[in-house]
């Protein structure tokens, strides 16, 4: 049975949204195409009508997740213009983000997988990372654009590293300490 173009587009969106969540939760190799399609409420056979490969889906899913993060950061920054960078850092380095990788940053959840992916995936992620650097740079201290960009890159790298480490350790107190230490290093406490 053929589906309309509108239904096919909706199915594709559902697949990408589901993949964005499941890849972050389970890793790129932690979920197969059949289980991913089942989670999206579709049949396995329909996958290749939408994507050439699982890697192609990974690129779209990572892009979707990073675009969502960028939108979230912009909203936080607009709500707290006097502490825009601090708002992003505190949200990123929170226990809620740590405990919900399926809803969080694609880089901290999938960085190792993405680094082994092909150029199309890495190019898509590079474009989104550049956009996130620009968002952070707009809120970063510095007397020049270059200085603000360096600060933004260092901040993002510290946040990603802290999140990966906080998720990796088995000691809850240590995990909390990692998040708190990096937060305190990156931003002053809120007034």
GULUM-703492 format. One line per 4 residues: number of its first residue (from 0); their letters; for each residue x, y, z of N, C-alpha, C. Coordinates in nm, 3 decimals, decimal comma, padded with zeros to 5 digits. Layout:
NUM) a) X/Y/Z/X/Y/Z/X/Y/Z; ...
***
This chain:
0) xxxx) 00,083/-00,117/00,000/00,000/00,000/00,000/00,088/00,124/00,000; 00,067/00,211/-00,095/00,146/00,334/-00,105/00,091/00,438/-00,008; 00,183/00,516/00,047/00,142/00,624/00,136/00,157/00,756/00,061; 00,082/00,854/00,104/00,090/00,986/00,040/00,226/01,049/00,071
4) xxxx) 00,260/01,149/-00,008/00,387/01,220/00,017/00,386/01,283/00,155; 00,270/01,336/00,193/00,259/01,397/00,326/00,283/01,293/00,435; 00,225/01,176/00,421/00,244/01,070/00,520/00,389/01,022/00,519; 00,449/01,011/00,402/00,590/00,970/00,393/00,680/01,071/00,464
8) xxxx) 00,650/01,200/00,446/00,729/01,304/00,514/00,711/01,295/00,665; 00,589/01,270/00,709/00,564/01,255/00,853/00,636/01,132/00,908; 00,635/01,023/00,832/00,705/00,902/00,874/00,854/00,927/00,886; 00,910/00,998/00,790/01,053/01,030/00,794/01,086/01,112/00,917
12) xxxx) 01,004/01,212/00,947/01,026/01,296/01,065/01,021/01,211/01,193; 00,925/01,119/01,198/00,913/01,031/01,315/01,036/00,943/01,330; 01,088/00,894/01,219/01,209/00,810/01,223/01,327/00,892/01,274; 01,345/01,012/01,221/01,459/01,096/01,263/01,446/01,133/01,410
16) xxxx) 01,327/01,173/01,453/01,307/01,207/01,595/01,335/01,088/01,686; 01,284/00,972/01,648/01,307/00,851/01,728/01,455/00,816/01,730; 01,519/00,824/01,616/01,663/00,793/01,608/01,745/00,891/01,690; 01,708/01,019/01,686/01,782/01,120/01,762/01,780/01,084/01,911
20) xxxx) 01,667/01,039/01,959/01,656/00,999/02,100/01,728/00,867/02,127; 01,699/00,765/02,047/01,754/00,632/02,074/01,905/00,624/02,052; 01,956/00,692/01,951/02,102/00,692/01,932/02,170/00,755/02,053; 02,113/00,863/02,106/02,174/00,927/02,224/02,161/00,838/02,347
24) xxxx) 02,053/00,764/02,358/02,035/00,674/02,472/02,122/00,551/02,464; 02,132/00,491/02,345/02,192/00,359/02,331/02,321/00,357/02,250; 02,357/00,467/02,186/02,473/00,469/02,098/02,433/00,426/01,958; 02,513/00,462/01,862/02,483/00,430/01,722/02,477/00,279/01,698
28) xxxx) 02,563/00,205/01,766/02,564/00,060/01,749/02,474/-00,012/01,849; 02,412/00,064/01,941/02,330/00,004/02,045/02,187/-00,024/02,004; 02,151/00,019/01,885/02,015/-00,008/01,836/02,022/-00,040/01,688; 01,953/-00,144/01,649/01,949/-00,184/01,509/01,834/-00,115/01,437
32) xxxx) 01,837/-00,124/01,306/01,734/-00,062/01,223/01,595/-00,119/01,255; 01,585/-00,249/01,274/01,454/-00,311/01,301/01,395/-00,255/01,431; 01,474/-00,249/01,537/01,424/-00,198/01,665/01,395/-00,049/01,659; 01,474/00,024/01,586/01,452/00,167/01,570/01,319/00,192/01,498
36) xxxx) 01,296/00,120/01,392/01,171/00,136/01,316/01,051/00,093/01,400; 01,067/-00,014/01,477/00,959/-00,058/01,566/00,927/00,053/01,667; 01,030/00,114/01,724/01,009/00,223/01,821/00,940/00,343/01,757; 00,963/00,362/01,627/00,898/00,471/01,554/00,757/00,433/01,511
40) xxxx) 00,718/00,307/01,534/00,584/00,261/01,497/00,571/00,227/01,350; 00,683/00,195/01,287/00,684/00,164/01,144/00,749/00,028/01,122; 00,736/-00,023/01,000/00,794/-00,153/00,968/00,939/-00,137/00,925; 01,015/-00,240/00,952/01,158/-00,243/00,917/01,179/-00,221/00,768
44) xxxx) 01,091/-00,279/00,687/01,106/-00,271/00,542/01,100/-00,130/00,486; 01,038/-00,039/00,556/01,026/00,098/00,507/01,149/00,184/00,526; 01,245/00,135/00,603/01,362/00,218/00,635/01,434/00,267/00,511; 01,464/00,176/00,419/01,546/00,213/00,303/01,471/00,295/00,200
48) xxxx) 01,342/00,312/00,219/01,268/00,406/00,136/01,293/00,550/00,179; 01,348/00,566/00,300/01,375/00,698/00,354/01,525/00,731/00,362; 01,608/00,628/00,384/01,751/00,650/00,408/01,834/00,548/00,332; 01,950/00,591/00,286/02,039/00,500/00,216/02,107/00,403/00,311
52) xxxx) 02,127/00,447/00,436/02,200/00,365/00,533/02,171/00,414/00,674; 02,208/00,333/00,770/02,195/00,373/00,910/02,283/00,494/00,938; 02,398/00,501/00,874/02,488/00,616/00,893/02,424/00,745/00,842; 02,352/00,736/00,731/02,283/00,856/00,682/02,180/00,904/00,784
56) xxxx) 02,110/00,809/00,845/02,016/00,845/00,951/02,089/00,904/01,071; 02,203/00,850/01,107/02,282/00,903/01,218/02,314/01,051/01,195; 02,354/01,086/01,074/02,384/01,225/01,043/02,263/01,315/01,062; 02,148/01,271/01,013/02,027/01,352/01,029/01,983/01,358/01,175
60) xxxx) 01,994/01,246/01,245/01,952/01,243/01,385/02,042/01,332/01,471; 02,172/01,326/01,448/02,265/01,411/01,525/02,239/01,558/01,493; 02,216/01,589/01,368/02,184/01,727/01,329/02,057/01,774/01,397; 01,955/01,690/01,398/01,828/01,725/01,462/01,849/01,754/01,610
64) xxxx) 01,925/01,666/01,676/01,948/01,684/01,820/02,027/01,812/01,847; 02,128/01,839/01,766/02,208/01,960/01,787/02,130/02,086/01,754; 02,046/02,080/01,653/01,960/02,196/01,624/01,866/02,223/01,741; 01,813/02,117/01,799/01,725/02,133/01,916/01,799/02,192/02,034
68) xxxx) 01,923/02,149/02,053/02,004/02,206/02,162/02,030/02,354/02,138; 02,060/02,390/02,015/02,083/02,530/01,982/01,959/02,615/02,009; 01,843/02,562/01,972/01,718/02,634/02,000/01,697/02,651/02,151; 01,726/02,545/02,225/01,712/02,549/02,371/01,809/02,652/02,431
72) xxxx) 01,932/02,651/02,384/02,030/02,749/02,434/01,984/02,891/02,405; 01,936/02,915/02,284/01,889/03,050/02,249/01,776/03,094/02,341; 01,684/03,005/02,369/01,572/03,039/02,456/01,622/03,071/02,597; 01,713/02,991/02,650/01,768/03,018/02,783/01,841/03,151/02,786
76) xxxx) 01,919/03,177/02,682/01,996/03,300/02,676/01,904/03,423/02,669; 01,794/03,410/02,598/01,698/03,520/02,588/01,628/03,544/02,721; 01,603/03,437/02,795/01,536/03,449/02,925/01,628/03,507/03,032; 01,758/03,487/03,016/01,854/03,534/03,117/01,968/03,610/03,051
80) xxxx) 01,938/03,721/02,986/02,042/03,793/02,911/02,159/03,840/02,997; 02,136/03,864/03,126/02,245/03,908/03,213/02,336/03,795/03,256; 02,293/03,672/03,236/02,372/03,555/03,275/02,353/03,444/03,171; 02,358/03,482/03,044/02,327/03,388/02,936/02,421/03,268/02,936
84) xxxx) 02,551/03,293/02,947/02,646/03,182/02,946/02,627/03,093/03,068; 02,608/03,154/03,183/02,586/03,077/03,305/02,462/02,991/03,296; 02,356/03,043/03,235/02,233/02,966/03,221/02,256/02,841/03,138; 02,330/02,856/03,028/02,359/02,740/02,943/02,446/02,640/03,017
88) xxxx) 02,551/02,689/03,081/02,644/02,598/03,151/02,572/02,522/03,262; 02,496/02,593/03,343/02,427/02,527/03,455/02,323/02,425/03,404; 02,255/02,456/03,296/02,159/02,361/03,240/02,230/02,239/03,183; 02,337/02,263/03,109/02,412/02,154/03,046/02,472/02,062/03,152
92) xxxx) 02,531/02,122/03,255/02,602/02,044/03,357/02,511/02,011/03,475; 02,389/01,978/03,446/02,291/01,944/03,549/02,272/01,793/03,560; 02,229/01,747/03,676/02,195/01,605/03,688/02,084/01,563/03,592; 01,990/01,653/03,564/01,882/01,619/03,471/01,937/01,587/03,332
96) xxxx) 02,033/01,666/03,285/02,095/01,638/03,155/02,175/01,508/03,162; 02,252/01,493/03,268/02,332/01,371/03,285/02,245/01,246/03,280; 02,130/01,252/03,347/02,046/01,133/03,363/01,951/01,108/03,246; 01,947/01,197/03,150/01,856/01,184/03,035/01,929/01,205/02,903
100) xxxx) 02,025/01,119/02,871/02,101/01,141/02,748/02,016/01,142/02,621; 01,904/01,073/02,622/01,819/01,070/02,504/01,756/01,204/02,472; 01,754/01,293/02,569/01,700/01,427/02,549/01,809/01,533/02,548; 01,934/01,493/02,560/02,043/01,588/02,577/02,132/01,605/02,456
104) xxxx) 02,252/01,648/02,484/02,351/01,682/02,382/02,397/01,560/02,303; 02,390/01,570/02,173/02,435/01,461/02,087/02,586/01,442/02,093; 02,659/01,549/02,116/02,806/01,537/02,120/02,849/01,458/02,243; 02,794/01,491/02,360/02,835/01,418/02,480/02,785/01,274/02,479
108) xxxx) 02,674/01,248/02,412/02,621/01,113/02,405/02,681/01,030/02,292; 02,716/01,094/02,181/02,756/01,021/02,060/02,892/01,060/02,005; 02,968/01,139/02,079/03,094/01,191/02,026/03,186/01,083/01,971; 03,203/00,974/02,045/03,292/00,867/01,997/03,236/00,801/01,872
112) xxxx) 03,105/00,781/01,867/03,042/00,722/01,748/03,057/00,814/01,628; 03,033/00,942/01,650/03,041/01,039/01,540/03,185/01,049/01,488; 03,282/01,041/01,577/03,422/01,053/01,533/03,462/00,938/01,441; 03,392/00,826/01,449/03,421/00,711/01,363/03,331/00,705/01,240
116) xxxx) 03,237/00,798/01,230/03,143/00,798/01,118/03,209/00,857/00,994; 03,139/00,847/00,884/03,190/00,899/00,757/03,182/01,049/00,749; 03,236/01,104/00,640/03,245/01,249/00,626/03,109/01,320/00,624; 03,006/01,259/00,572/02,876/01,327/00,568/02,824/01,352/00,709
120) xxxx) 02,836/01,252/00,796/02,792/01,268/00,935/02,879/01,373/01,004; 03,008/01,361/00,989/03,099/01,454/01,057/03,083/01,596/01,004; 03,056/01,612/00,875/03,032/01,746/00,819/02,905/01,808/00,877; 02,801/01,727/00,890/02,675/01,777/00,948/02,696/01,820/01,093
124) xxxx) 02,768/01,741/01,167/02,795/01,774/01,308/02,887/01,896/01,318; 02,983/01,905/01,229/03,073/02,021/01,229/02,995/02,151/01,210; 02,902/02,151/01,117/02,823/02,272/01,093/02,743/02,310/01,217; 02,685/02,211/01,285/02,607/02,240/01,405/02,697/02,282/01,520
128) xxxx) 02,813/02,222/01,534/02,907/02,263/01,639/02,951/02,407/01,617; 02,976/02,444/01,493/03,014/02,584/01,463/02,903/02,679/01,507; 02,779/02,641/01,483/02,666/02,725/01,523/02,660/02,737/01,675; 02,688/02,628/01,746/02,687/02,634/01,891/02,803/02,717/01,944
132) xxxx) 02,919/02,709/01,878/03,030/02,796/01,918/02,989/02,943/01,905; 02,920/02,975/01,796/02,878/03,114/01,774/02,780/03,159/01,882; 02,687/03,072/01,920/02,593/03,107/02,027/02,667/03,134/02,158; 02,757/03,044/02,192/02,832/03,061/02,317/02,924/03,183/02,310
136) xxxx) 02,983/03,208/02,194/03,073/03,323/02,180/02,998/03,453/02,203; 02,874/03,460/02,159/02,794/03,581/02,178/02,773/03,612/02,326; 02,780/03,510/02,411/02,761/03,529/02,554/02,891/03,521/02,633; 03,003/03,500/02,564/03,131/03,480/02,632/03,204/03,612/02,656
140) xxxx) 03,284/03,615/02,762/03,365/03,734/02,787/03,481/03,743/02,689; 03,532/03,861/02,670/03,648/03,881/02,584/03,640/04,016/02,517; 03,757/04,065/02,480/03,763/04,198/02,419/03,765/04,192/02,266; 03,768/04,071/02,210/03,768/04,058/02,065/03,686/03,935/02,026
144) xxxx) 03,648/03,930/01,899/03,574/03,814/01,850/03,656/03,686/01,865; 03,787/03,694/01,837/03,873/03,576/01,850/03,880/03,528/01,994; 03,890/03,620/02,087/03,897/03,583/02,229/03,765/03,520/02,275; 03,652/03,576/02,234/03,522/03,520/02,270/03,503/03,382/02,207
148) xxxx) 03,549/03,364/02,083/03,537/03,233/02,018/03,623/03,129/02,091; 03,746/03,165/02,128/03,832/03,071/02,202/03,765/03,031/02,334; 03,708/03,129/02,401/03,640/03,101/02,527/03,521/03,009/02,504; 03,446/03,034/02,399/03,329/02,951/02,368/03,370/02,807/02,338
152) xxxx) 03,473/02,789/02,259/03,520/02,653/02,226/03,567/02,582/02,352; 03,644/02,651/02,435/03,693/02,590/02,560/03,577/02,557/02,653; 03,478/02,644/02,660/03,361/02,618/02,745/03,285/02,496/02,697; 03,259/02,489/02,568/03,185/02,374/02,512/03,264/02,245/02,534
156) xxxx) 03,392/02,249/02,508/03,475/02,129/02,527/03,475/02,085/02,673; 03,482/02,181/02,765/03,479/02,147/02,907/03,344/02,088/02,946; 03,235/02,144/02,894/03,103/02,092/02,926/03,086/01,949/02,874; 03,126/01,926/02,749/03,113/01,792/02,691/03,198/01,693/02,770
160) xxxx) 03,321/01,728/02,797/03,409/01,638/02,873/03,356/01,609/03,012; 03,306/01,711/03,079/03,250/01,692/03,213/03,129/01,600/03,208; 03,044/01,618/03,107/02,924/01,534/03,098/02,963/01,389/03,070; 03,055/01,368/02,981/03,099/01,231/02,951/03,155/01,166/03,078
164) xxxx) 03,239/01,237/03,150/03,300/01,184/03,272/03,196/01,162/03,382; 03,104/01,258/03,398/03,000/01,243/03,501/02,910/01,123/03,473; 02,888/01,093/03,347/02,808/00,975/03,312/02,888/00,846/03,326; 03,019/00,855/03,313/03,103/00,735/03,312/03,130/00,679/03,451
168) xxxx) 03,137/00,764/03,552/03,173/00,715/03,685/03,053/00,651/03,752; 03,079/00,554/03,839/02,971/00,483/03,907/02,934/00,544/04,041; 03,013/00,637/04,090/02,991/00,700/04,220/02,910/00,828/04,201; 02,786/00,829/04,252/02,697/00,945/04,237/02,758/01,072/04,294
172) xxxx) 02,821/01,062/04,410/02,882/01,182/04,471/02,994/01,236/04,383; 03,074/01,149/04,327/03,181/01,193/04,238/03,123/01,255/04,112; 03,020/01,195/04,057/02,955/01,250/03,938/02,905/01,392/03,965; 02,839/01,411/04,078/02,792/01,544/04,117/02,909/01,641/04,134
176) xxxx) 03,017/01,592/04,193/03,136/01,676/04,215/03,196/01,721/04,083; 03,199/01,634/03,986/03,251/01,669/03,853/03,166/01,780/03,792; 03,034/01,763/03,794/02,946/01,865/03,737/02,962/01,998/03,810; 02,967/01,994/03,943/02,979/02,117/04,021/03,114/02,186/04,000
180) xxxx) 03,221/02,108/03,994/03,354/02,166/03,978/03,368/02,236/03,843; 03,320/02,173/03,738/03,335/02,235/03,606/03,240/02,354/03,594; 03,121/02,344/03,650/03,031/02,460/03,650/03,096/02,578/03,720; 03,152/02,555/03,838/03,215/02,661/03,915/03,335/02,721/03,842
184) xxxx) 03,403/02,637/03,766/03,520/02,686/03,691/03,478/02,772/03,572; 03,364/02,737/03,512/03,321/02,806/03,389/03,242/02,933/03,415; 03,167/02,936/03,523/03,082/03,053/03,550/03,080/03,086/03,698; 03,057/03,212/03,725/03,038/03,254/03,863/02,901/03,208/03,909
188) xxx) 02,884/03,184/04,038/02,751/03,143/04,084/02,649/03,253/04,058; 02,521/03,212/04,042/02,419/03,314/04,015/02,405/03,409/04,133; 02,370/03,532/04,104/02,358/03,634/04,209/02,234/03,613/04,291
***
